[in-house]
């Protein structure tokens, strides 16, 4: 997602069934690849509990 006022910033929204599912996702090969591939691109990470 991006806001019209900030077109150069994007937000990625992911929804998990519970914290266990989220923690499991953090260990998957595709997430680990994403994490290492975007280290210099991601400026902030914020986890919102809803």
MARBA-3410 file (N, C-alpha, C, O; in Angstrom, 1 decimal):
50
0.8,-1.2,0.0,0.0,0.0,0.0,0.9,1.2,0.0,2.0,1.2,0.4 ~ 0.3,2.3,-0.5,1.0,3.6,-0.4,0.0,4.7,-0.2,-1.2,4.6,-0.7 ~ 0.4,5.8,0.4,-0.5,6.9,0.6,-0.3,7.9,-0.5,0.9,8.1,-0.9 ~ -1.3,8.5,-1.0,-1.1,9.5,-2.1,-0.1,10.6,-1.7,0.6,11.1,-2.5 ~ -0.1,11.0,-0.4,0.8,12.0,0.1,2.2,11.6,0.1,3.1,12.4,0.2
2.5,10.3,0.1,3.8,9.7,0.2,4.0,8.6,-0.8,4.1,7.4,-0.4 ~ 4.0,8.9,-2.1,4.0,7.8,-3.1,5.4,7.0,-3.1,5.4,6.0,-3.7 ~ 6.4,7.6,-2.5,7.7,6.9,-2.4,7.8,5.9,-1.3,8.9,5.3,-1.1 ~ 6.8,5.8,-0.4,6.8,4.9,0.7,5.7,3.9,0.5,4.6,4.2,0.1 ~ 6.1,2.6,0.8,5.1,1.6,0.7,4.9,0.9,2.1,5.8,0.9,2.9
3.8,0.3,2.3,3.5,-0.4,3.5,3.0,-1.8,3.1,2.2,-1.9,2.2 ~ 3.6,-2.8,3.7,3.2,-4.2,3.4,2.3,-4.7,4.6,2.7,-4.6,5.8 ~ 1.2,-5.2,4.3,0.2,-5.6,5.3,0.1,-7.1,5.2,-0.2,-7.7,4.2 ~ 0.4,-7.8,6.3,0.3,-9.2,6.4,-0.5,-9.6,7.7,-0.3,-8.9,8.7 ~ -1.4,-10.5,7.5,-2.2,-10.9,8.6,-2.0,-12.4,9.0,-2.0,-13.2,8.0
-1.8,-12.7,10.2,-1.6,-14.1,10.7,-2.7,-14.5,11.6,-3.3,-13.7,12.3 ~ -2.9,-15.8,11.7,-4.0,-16.3,12.5,-3.7,-16.0,14.0,-4.6,-15.8,14.8 ~ -2.4,-16.1,14.4,-2.0,-15.9,15.8,-0.5,-15.7,15.8,0.2,-15.7,14.8 ~ 0.0,-15.5,17.0,1.5,-15.2,17.2,2.3,-16.4,16.7,3.4,-16.2,16.2 ~ 1.8,-17.6,17.0,2.5,-18.8,16.6,2.7,-18.9,15.1,3.8,-19.2,14.6
1.7,-18.5,14.4,1.8,-18.5,12.9,2.8,-17.5,12.4,3.5,-17.7,11.5 ~ 2.8,-16.3,13.1,3.7,-15.3,12.7,5.1,-15.7,13.0,6.0,-15.5,12.1 ~ 5.4,-16.3,14.2,6.7,-16.7,14.5,7.2,-17.8,13.6,8.4,-17.9,13.2 ~ 6.3,-18.7,13.1,6.6,-19.7,12.2,7.0,-19.1,10.8,8.0,-19.6,10.2 ~ 6.3,-18.1,10.4,6.6,-17.4,9.2,8.0,-16.8,9.1,8.6,-16.8,8.1
8.4,-16.3,10.3,9.7,-15.7,10.4,10.9,-16.7,10.1,12.0,-16.2,9.8 ~ 10.6,-18.0,10.2,11.6,-19.0,9.9,11.6,-19.6,8.6,12.4,-20.5,8.2 ~ 10.6,-19.2,7.7,10.5,-19.8,6.4,11.6,-19.3,5.5,12.1,-18.2,5.6 ~ 12.0,-20.2,4.5,13.1,-19.8,3.6,12.7,-18.5,2.8,13.6,-17.7,2.6 ~ 11.5,-18.4,2.3,11.2,-17.2,1.5,11.2,-15.9,2.4,11.6,-14.9,1.8
10.9,-16.0,3.6,11.0,-14.8,4.5,12.4,-14.5,4.8,12.8,-13.3,4.7 ~ 13.2,-15.5,5.1,14.7,-15.3,5.3,15.4,-14.7,4.1,16.2,-13.8,4.3 ~ 15.0,-15.1,2.9,15.5,-14.5,1.7,15.1,-13.1,1.6,16.0,-12.2,1.3 ~ 13.9,-12.8,1.8,13.4,-11.4,1.7,14.1,-10.6,2.7,14.6,-9.5,2.4 ~ 14.3,-11.0,3.9,14.9,-10.3,5.0,16.4,-9.9,4.6,16.8,-8.8,4.8
17.1,-10.9,4.1,18.5,-10.6,3.8,18.6,-9.8,2.5,19.6,-9.0,2.3 ~ 17.7,-9.9,1.6,17.7,-9.2,0.3,17.3,-7.7,0.5,17.7,-6.9,-0.4 ~ 16.6,-7.4,1.5,16.1,-6.0,1.7,16.7,-5.3,2.8,16.2,-4.2,3.2 ~ 17.8,-5.8,3.4,18.4,-5.1,4.6,18.6,-3.7,4.4,18.4,-2.9,5.3 ~ 19.1,-3.3,3.2,19.5,-1.9,3.0,18.3,-1.1,2.5,18.4,0.2,2.3
17.2,-1.7,2.1,16.1,-1.0,1.6,15.0,-0.7,2.6,14.3,0.4,2.5 ~ 14.8,-1.5,3.6,13.8,-1.3,4.6,14.3,-0.4,5.7,15.3,-0.6,6.3 ~ 13.6,0.8,5.8,14.0,1.8,6.8,13.4,1.6,8.2,14.0,2.0,9.1 ~ 12.3,0.9,8.2,11.7,0.7,9.6,10.7,-0.5,9.5,10.1,-0.8,8.4 ~ 10.6,-1.1,10.6,9.6,-2.2,10.7,8.8,-2.0,12.0,9.3,-1.6,13.0
7.5,-2.1,11.9,6.6,-1.9,13.0,5.6,-3.0,13.0,4.9,-3.2,12.1 ~ 5.5,-3.7,14.1,4.6,-4.8,14.3,3.4,-4.2,15.1,3.6,-3.7,16.2 ~ 2.2,-4.3,14.5,1.0,-3.8,15.2,0.2,-5.0,15.6,-0.3,-5.7,14.8 ~ 0.0,-5.1,16.9,-0.9,-6.2,17.4,-2.4,-5.6,17.3,-2.7,-4.6,17.8 ~ -3.2,-6.4,16.6,-4.6,-5.9,16.4,-5.5,-7.0,16.9,-6.7,-6.9,16.9
END
